[in-house]
C-alpha cells in the first residue's frame, strides 16, 4: 500500500472512532437527558462505556501474539471491531435508558469493546509500519482524522436528530463506522520482522521511570480534557438553552479546532521536539479550559470552544507521538494499549467526576477545577524526558 493510501486508511479508521467519540463525549449527555437522566447517571454510563479502553491491554496482547487464522495480527481484528461497533449502533435506539438503564450501559460497553479492538490494532499496525521520522505526522493524521469525524458527525448528527429522530442518528453513526472497511480490505499486512516478535522480556520497559511518568501524564491529561469536553454542551444548554442542532454545530467548531491543533502539533513537534511541545500543550490547556468558565454570552462560545478544540488536538497529538516513540516494537500494540488504557482510566474517572462536580458545584466551577489540575502534570514532563531513561 502506498503512503497516501496508508495515511488515508489510518485517518479513516480514526474518523470512525471520532464519529462515536463525538456522540459519547458530547451528544450522549443531551440524548440521555432527554430521557430524564441526571448528570451523575450520565457520568456512570460514560465510565462504563470507557471500561473496554482500560481492558484493551488484553486486546493488544491478543493482537501481538495471535495471528488470526493466518490472516494477520492486525487486519482481521480491525474488521471485526468495526462490524461489532456498527451492529451495536443499530441496536442502541431500541433501548429506553430510563427504563433499562443497565441494558443501555451494557450495549454501550459492547459497542466500545468493538471500538477498543479496532483502535488497538490500528495503533499496532501504525507502530509496525511507521518509521521514527514520521511518528508526529502519522499521529496528526490519526488524531486529525478522529477530529474530522467529530466535526462532520457532530454537525450532521445534530441536524439529523433535530429534523428527524435519534433512531436515524444512530443509523447514520453505523454507516460512518463502516466507511474505512474498503481501505482495510485493500490493505496487505506484511510478515512481522524478527525484532518485532512478541517477547515477555519486553515488559521490563514498564519499570522505566519515563514510561511510568508518561502513563500518569496520559491519565491526568485524559481526565482533564475529556472531562471538560463532556460538559461543554450541557453547560451551554443550561446557560443558554441551546437545541440539538446548535449543540451539533458547537461540537463541529470544537472538532475543527481539534483538527487544526493536531496538525499544528505534528509540524511543531518535528521542529522543536516532544518535550517543548508537551510543555506548550500544558500551558495552552490551562488557559483554554479555564476560559470555558468565562462564557457569559452565546457568541463567546464559538470562539472559546474553538480555542478548547485547538488545545485538545494539540495535547492529544503530542501525547500520542511521545507514546509511539517510547514503545518497544516487540510488544508494540500491547505497550501502546497499556499506555492508552491508563489514559482511558483517566477518561473514565474524568467523565464520572465531572458529572458529579457539575451537579454539585456547577459547570463553571468544574471547568476551573479541571484547568488548575493541569499544573500537576508539570513535574511529570521532566521525569519523562530525564536523560538516559529510554527503554
N, C-alpha and C positions, 0 to 999 in steps of 0.2 A: 504494500500500500504506500503510495507516495505521501510526502509530508503534508500537502494541502488536504488530502482526504483524511489522513490520520488526525490532523488538528480538528477537522470538521467533525469526525466521529466523536472525539473526546468532548468537543463543545456541545454536540447534540445530546450526548449521554448526560452531561451536566445540565443541559436545558431541560431534559425530562425530570431531573431531580429538582431543579429550580421551580418547575411548574407546581410540584406538590408542596415544596417548602414554602412557596408563596401563599398557598392555601393554609397550611398548618400553622405557620408562624404569624400570619397577618389576617386572613379572612376567616379562618376556622373559629376564632373568638366571636366574630359577628354572627356566624352561622349558628353556633351553639347558644348564643344569647337570644336568638330568635325563638328558641325552644324554652326559654326561661331559665337557663343555667347561669349561675353567677361566675365571677372570675376565679374563685377558688376551685370550683368544679372543672372549669375550663383548664386551669393550670394542672389539675390532676390528669386529665386526658392528654395534655401536652407532654407531661412527664412520662406517662405510659407509652405514648407513641414514640418517645425517644429511646426507650429501653433497647430495641434492636440495634441501635447505633452504639450502644455500650457493649452488647453481646457480639458485635461484628468482629471482635478479636478471633472468635472461633470460626467465623466465615472466612477470615483471612488465612487462618491455618489450613482450613479445608482447601482453599484455592491454591495455596503454596504447595501443599503436599499431594493432593489428589488430582490426577489428570482424569477428567470426567469422561469415562468410557473411551479414552484415547482421543477425544475431540479437543482437548486443551485444558489448561489451568485457569483460563480467564473467560474466553468467549462463551462457552455454554452456560456458565453461571450468570453472565450478564444477560443472556437471552431469557433464562428462567426468571430472574429478578424482575425484568421489565413486564413479563406476562403476568406474574403474581400481582404486581402493582396495578396494572390495568384492570385485572379481574376484580380486585377489591374496590376500586373506584366505581365500577358498575354496580356493585352490591351496596355500597355505603348509603345511598339515599333511601334504601328500603328500610332503614332503621331509624326509629324516632329516639334520639338520645335522652329525651326527658322521661321516656317510658323504659327503654332498655339501655341504660347508661353503660353497663359493663359490656353489653354486646357491641355497642358502638366503639368502646375503648379497645375491645379485643380485635375487632376488624381493623381498626387503625393500627394496632400492633402488628398484625399480619401484613398489612399494606406496607408499613415502614420496614418490616423484615425483608420484603422483596426489594425495596429501595436500598437497604443496607447491603444486600447481597450484590446487586449490580454496581453499587457505589464502591464497595471494597475491591471488586475485581477490576473495575475501571481504573482505580488507583494503582492496583497491582500491574495492570497492563502498561500504564504510563511509566511506572517505575522500571519495568522491564525494558522499555524501548526508548527512553528519553536520555540523551547524553547530558552531562553536568551543565554544559553551557546553555542548554535550552530549558532548564528547570523553571526559571522565572517566567519564560514565555509560555510554556505549556500550562502552567498554573493560571496565567492570566486568561488563556483560552477557556480553561475549565471553570474557574470562578466567574469569568465573564459570561460564559455560556449559561451557567446557572442563573446569573443575574438577568440575562436576556429572557430566560424562561420566566423569571419573576415579573419582568416588565410586560412581556406580551400577555402572559396568562392573567396577571392582575387586572390589566386593562380590559381584556376580552371577557374574563370571567365576571368581573363586576357588572359590566353592561348586560351580559347574557343572563345573569341571575336577576338583575333588576327588570329586564324586559320579559323574561320567561319564567324560569324556576331554578332552584338548586339542583334538581334532577338533571336537567340539561347541562348545568355547570359541571357536574361530576362526569357526565359522558364526554364533555369536552376535555377534561383532565385526562381521562382514559385514552382518548385519541392522541393527545400531546405526548403521553407516555410512550406510545408505540412509534413515534417519529424516528428515533435512532435505529430501529431494527434493520432497515435495508443496509445501512452502512456497516452495522455489526456483522450481518450475514456475508457481506462482501469482503470483510477483513480476513486476513490469514494470520494465525498465531504460529510464530516460528518456534522451533525447538529451543528450550532454555539452555543458556551457556552453563558450563560446569561450575563457574564461580557464583551462579545464582540458584544452585540446587539446595533445597531445604536442609538445614543443619541445626540441631538443637543447641549447639555451642554458641550460635549467633545471638542467643537470648542474653548472653553476658553483657551485651550493649546496654541493657536496662539498668546495670549497676553504675553506669556512667552519669556523673552529676549533670552534664549538659543535657542528656536525654531526659533525666528526671525534671530538670528545670523547664525544658520545653513542654513536657507533658502538663506540668502545673500551669504554665502560661496558657496553654491551649484550653484548659478547663476554665480558667479565670476570664479569658477574653470571650469565650463562648457564652458563659453565664451572663456577662455584661451585654454583649452585642445582641444576642438572640433574645435575652430577657427584655431589653429595650424595644426591639423590633416587634415583639408580641403585643405590646401595649400602645403602639403608635396609633393605630386606627381606633381601638376602644377609647383612647384618650380624646381623640378628635371628635368621636361620636358623642362622648359625654359633654365636651365643652361646646361643640357647635352643631350637634345633631346631623352629622353627615350621613348620606344614604349609601347603599351598597356600590352604586356606580362611582360616586366620589371616592369611596374607600378604595375601589379598584384603581382609580387614577392616581391616588396618593401613593399606593404601593408601586405603581408604574414609575412615578417620579423617583421613589426610593431605589427602584431597580436600575433606572438609568444612571443614577449616582453610583450605584454599586459597580455597574459595568465600567464606567469611567475610572472609578477608584482602582479597580482590579487591573485595568490596562496601564494606568499610571504606575502602579506598584511593580508590575512586570518590567517596565522600562527603567524605573528609578533604581530598583534593586540591582540591575545589571551595572549601573553607573556608580552607585555609592556603597553597595554591599548590603548584606542582610541585617547586620547589627544596627547601622544607622537608619535603615528603613523601618525596622520594628520600633525604634525609639520615636521616629516621626509618627508612626501609626498610633502609638500610645497617647501622645500629646493631642493629636487630632481627635481621637476617640473621646478624650475627656471633655473637650470643648463642644464637639458635635452632639453628644448625648446630653450634656448639661443644658445646652441651648434649646432642647426639645421642651424643657420646662418653662421656657420663656415665650411660648406661642400664646399670644393673647388675642390674635385676630386670625381669621381663616387664611388671609393672603400669606401670612408668615409661615404657615405650614408647608407651602410649596417649596419655599427657599430652604427652610431648616430641615425638612425631611430629606431633601436632595443632598444637603450637606452631610446628614447622617448616613445616607447611602454611600457617599464618597468614602467616609471613614470606615464603613462596613466592608466595602470591597477592597480597600487598601489593606486593612488589617488582616483580613482573611487570606488574601493572596500572599502576603509576606509570610504569614504563619505556615501556610501550605508549602511554600518554596523552601523554608527552613527545614520543615519536616521531611521533604523529599531528599534534601541534601544530607541529612543526618542518618537516613535509613540504610540498614545493612541489606545488600542485594540478596543474600541467602534466605532472608525471611522478609522480603520486600512488602508483600501485601499484609503479612501478619504484623510486622513492626509498625507500618504506616497505620494499619487499622487500630492497633493498640493506642497510638498517639491520638487518632481521631476519636476512639472510644472514650478516652479520658476527657477529650474536649467535649464530647457529647454528654458525658456525665455533667459537665458544667452547664451545657444547654438545658438538660433535663431539670437540674436544680434551678437554673435561671427562670425557666418557664413556670415552674411551681412557685418559686419565691416571688417573682414579680406579680403573679396573680394574687397572692396573699397580700403583698405590700400595697398593691393598687387598691384592694378592698379596704385595708386598714388605714393606710397613710395618704392615699390619693395618688393620682398619676404623676403630678409634678414632683412631689417629694420622692417618688420611686425613681424618676429619671435622675434626680440629683444624687441620690444614694449610689446608683449604678455608675454615674460619672466619677464620683470620688473613689469608688472601688478600683478604678484603673491604676491608681497610684501604687497599689500593692504589687503590680506587675514589674515595676522598675528594677528591683533587686534581682529578679529572675533573668533579666536580659544579660547582666554581667556574668551570671552563672552559666548561661547557655553558651556564651562566646568566650569563656575563660580559655586562654591558650593551653594547648596540649590535652584538651579534654574530648577530642574527637573519638568516635568508635573505632 
